[in-house]
Every structure is written in structure tokens, then in C-alpha cells.
Amino acid sequence: MTFSHAQLETRILELAALPAGSPTPADAAEVIESLLTELESGALRSATRDATGQWNAVPWVKRGILVGFRFGTMIDLSPSGGAFSFVDKNTIPPQRFDVARGVRVVPGGSTIRRGAYVASGVVCMPPMFINVGAHVGAGTMVDSHALIGSCAQIGARCHISAAAQVGGVLEPVNASPVIIEDDVIMGGNTGVYEGTVVREKAVIAAGVVLTRGTPVYDLVRETVYRASADAPLEIPAGAVVVPGARSVKGDWGVEQGLSVQTPVIVKYRDEKTDLATALEGWLR
């Protein structure tokens, strides 16, 4: 059966509302398969950007992913005759790619789960992981040991460098995932979590960690960016964010010369910054 998005939403909400312990409905597998297929094609997303530029979660899509876990059964997904063993829910196995999709998945142990959209031109360096519900735009590189969490939204032409972590979120269903917009550079060992929004062309230098509780000090505009009760932390477009520190309060802390980690915006992207990152295009 082919579901319209409206039909899919209605049926997913019905399945999600079933009491715990209910038998698996006969059409559950078909509904879950349809949702995952729509996510993989890019026709559906787990978060969308409105006309004002604000990103919002799509709760029913996230509920559908949770329904997939709920009504899935454990199966052996180990490669035939291999030394590795993998066991997971039958509803959300790893994706398989062919040449026609135009995605480079370099040999070496990477996994892209079903329900993730990966555009043509994406390069996946081993080992890396892209979780269900994520959306990765065209021409992006996901480097070794990088993680794209569940429902995270990654723009086009980004570089998610080695060991970078982009946090995911499935619950609560109305919580917006991490957003990395177009042309963002995330350096090695960076971490972006808890619904943080990184606007286009920003550069997150190696070692920077951004969370909902992280204040970011802008030396250029002389302001501080923080999350609020109803808005995530947001990094401005073109900002270059580097690891910094600020002294702790209190006489004893001052006496000990202690400081805490604080990301600092030291400049906004310019021709010199673009030149330093231009060589990445040759790797794609």
C-alpha cells in the first residue's frame, strides 16, 4: 500500500497510542517501511526550517521512528561467514548503497542506518555512523570516527571532521535536534549537542564543545550567546568559534588560578578563512 503523508501521520499516531503490551498490528511493518523510505528519499524530514529561519521538530515523524523500535523484533544481522556479530531490531537495519546513489562509503566499518537521508556526493570515511532520522546534505564529508546522531540535520558541503560528535534526540518528540546548516566546518573532536543550531558557514574549531548550557562569548560583537527556556543555543552565520577559557568566581578559585572552558568567537569568516578550507574540495 502507498501512504500519503497525511495517511502515514494518522496511522503512526494510532500505533503510538496503543497500550503497552498490545499485539503488533498487521500493518505495522508496512507503515514503518513507508516512513523509513520517505525519510531516506528526503521527502520527509524529522525537523524543518520555517520562513523565519527557525528550525522545528516534526513530532509525528519522530513518533514513527519510535514505533519502529517498539514493534521491531530482534534478529541476527551478522555478515555471512564473518568474525563480527550484530543483533538489532529488524525494522531499522543498516542501509545498503549502490553506485547509482552517488554516495561514497569508503570500506572500513561505517554504518548508515535505515531512515537516514544521505544525499548524492556525500563522502563517508571509515569508521563513522549515521543514525536513523538524520539528514545529510549534498557534498558533505563525514570523516573517520564521526557520529551523526538520530534526527540530526546536516547541511550541504559541510565537513564533519574526525571524531566530531553531532548529538541526536528522539525523545521528547517535540525537542528539536542539532542543526548544522550549509557550508559549516566542524573540526576534529568537536561536539554539538542538545538542539544547538550552527548557522551557515560557521567554523567550529577543533576541540570546541557546544551544549544547551554553554555560553559562547563573541569578541567581535561583544555579546554572549546562550540558550533560553524556549530557544536553543545558536551560533551565528560565518562565526569562527575556538576553544577559550574564563576565570572562575570565588576567592579560592581565583587564588588557584582556575578557569573553565568557554567557546569564543574570535572572527567572522572571510577570504582568508575560505582559502584555508578550500583544499577540502579536492577530497570529494
C-alpha positions, -999 to 999 in steps of 0.1 A, spaced: 0 0 0 12 35 -8 5 60 20 2 98 16 20 118 43 -14 126 59 -23 89 60 11 80 73 9 105 101 -26 94 111 -16 57 113 16 64 131 -2 83 158 -27 55 161 1 29 165 19 51 190 -13 54 211 -17 16 215 -13 5 252 19 -12 262 19 -49 255 -5 -47 226 0 -73 199 18 -60 168 -9 -47 143 -8 -64 109 1 -33 90 28 -20 114 58 -33 93 43 -17 62 38 17 79 73 16 94 88 7 60 69 35 43 82 61 69 118 50 65 116 50 27 102 86 28 129 97 52 156 81 30 143 98 -1 143 132 16 105 136 10 101 136 48 124 151 75 124 149 113 129 187 115 121 215 92 130 252 88 102 277 86 101 310 67 117 329 96 147 305 97 136 288 128 140 250 130 113 228 145 110 191 151 83 172 133 69 152 163 49 126 143 79 116 123 99 111 155 70 91 169 71 69 138 108 61 144 99 52 180 71 30 167 97 13 145 117 3 176 86 -6 196 72 -31 170 105 -44 158 118 -78 167 154 -88 175 172 -105 146 208 -115 137 223 -90 113 258 -105 113 276 -107 79 277 -142 65 308 -161 75 323 -131 92 340 -126 125 316 -99 137 282 -104 153 254 -78 151 219 -81 167 193 -53 163 156 -47 156 145 -60 122 127 -28 114 157 -5 114 187 -24 99 217 -7 82 211 7 47 227 -7 16 240 16 -11 247 11 -48 267 32 -72 236 49 -86 230 68 -53 263 87 -57 274 83 -21 310 72 -13 310 48 16 347 40 19 355 5 31 364 1 67 334 -4 91 310 25 86 272 22 92 243 43 79 210 32 95 177 29 77 157 61 78 187 84 73 188 106 42 223 108 27 225 130 -5 245 123 -36 281 135 -33 284 127 4 317 111 14 318 87 44 352 79 58 356 48 79 346 42 106 316 66 110 280 63 120 248 80 107 217 72 128 180 69 119 162 101 110 193 121 103 196 142 71 229 148 54 231 173 26 249 170 -8 287 172 -9 292 168 29 321 148 42 316 127 73 351 119 85 365 89 105 350 82 139 324 109 134 288 104 147 257 119 132 230 113 158 194 104 154 174 131 136 204 155 134 202 178 104 234 184 84 235 208 55 253 207 22 290 210 17 298 206 54 329 189 68 322 168 99 358 162 109 374 132 125 359 122 159 333 150 157 300 143 175 267 156 164 242 147 191 208 131 183 174 132 200 143 111 197 126 119 230 108 141 238 94 141 203 89 179 203 126 185 211 145 199 181 176 180 171 211 195 165 211 216 133 243 221 112 235 244 83 252 246 49 290 250 45 298 245 82 332 232 92 333 211 123 369 205 134 383 173 149 370 162 184 342 188 184 308 182 199 275 198 192 246 187 214 211 194 229 194 211 200 222 236 193 218 254 159 250 262 140 242 286 112 256 285 77 294 289 70 303 288 107 336 272 116 338 252 149 375 248 156 389 215 169 381 207 205 350 231 209 320 216 227 286 233 224 257 223 246 225 239 258 243 251 289 273 266 271 277 303 269 296 315 238 315 348 240 316 369 208 347 391 209 337 407 176 302 418 185 309 420 222 279 398 233 272 364 248 251 338 232 231 314 255 202 291 252 169 302 268 139 283 282 123 284 247 152 287 223 184 267 218 220 279 217 226 294 183 259 301 166 257 330 141 264 325 104 300 327 95 313 328 131 347 312 138 345 296 172 376 285 191 382 269 225 387 296 252 386 299 290 372 323 316 383 326 352 361 311 379 345 332 406 353 330 443 384 338 462 397 303 463 393 296 426 410 329 418 438 321 442 443 288 424 442 304 390 414 282 378 393 287 347 365 269 329 362 260 292 343 286 272 339 287 234 349 321 220 340 337 186 373 354 175 363 365 140 338 360 112 346 340 81 365 359 54 386 352 23 415 340 44 393 315 62 378 303 30 413 298 15 423 277 45 394 253 39 393 253 1 416 222 -2 388 201 12 370 202 -22 397 180 -37 389 152 -13 353 148 -25 
